[in-house]
Amino acid sequence: MRTPVLLPQIGESMPVLRVTGWFKRAGDRVVEGEPLYSVSTDKMDFDLPAPASGVLADVSAAAGDVLPVGAVVAFIES
């Protein structure tokens, strides 16, 4: 099963987020709830958790990318 990793809605007035880095690489095992990647807004930085356990795959967002809320940035294969 493939679980999409989505950019979450952080604030009502934040339609986009900047991906600032990944704590894991494609092919690494991840555990649901552990920090997976970080994003920033114009005011704050956030570490976001893995939405599922499995293997990180198809990472499509790199550090520095600015993407709309709801964008798929990777998948986790269980």
PETALIN-V347875 format. One record per residue. N is the residue number from 0. OMEGA is omega in whole degrees, 0 to 359 (NA if undefined). Layout:
n: (N & N)
omega: (OMEGA & OMEGA)
This chain:
n: (0 & 1 & 2 & 3 & 4 & 5 & 6 & 7 & 8 & 9 & 10 & 11 & 12 & 13 & 14 & 15 & 16 & 17 & 18 & 19 & 20 & 21 & 22 & 23 & 24 & 25 & 26 & 27 & 28 & 29 & 30 & 31 & 32 & 33 & 34 & 35 & 36 & 37 & 38 & 39 & 40 & 41 & 42 & 43 & 44 & 45 & 46 & 47 & 48 & 49 & 50 & 51 & 52 & 53 & 54 & 55 & 56 & 57 & 58 & 59 & 60 & 61 & 62 & 63 & 64 & 65 & 66 & 67 & 68 & 69 & 70 & 71 & 72 & 73 & 74 & 75 & 76 & 77)
omega: (179 & 177 & 178 & 172 & 186 & 171 & 184 & 171 & 182 & 178 & 182 & 184 & 181 & 181 & 179 & 176 & 176 & 174 & 183 & 176 & 179 & 175 & 179 & 177 & 176 & 182 & 179 & 173 & 177 & 179 & 180 & 177 & 179 & 179 & 183 & 180 & 181 & 178 & 176 & 171 & 178 & 183 & 187 & 173 & 181 & 169 & 185 & 185 & 173 & 181 & 182 & 174 & 178 & 181 & 179 & 183 & 173 & 177 & 185 & 180 & 179 & 176 & 181 & 179 & 175 & 187 & 178 & 174 & 181 & 180 & 174 & 181 & 179 & 172 & 171 & 180 & 180 & NA)
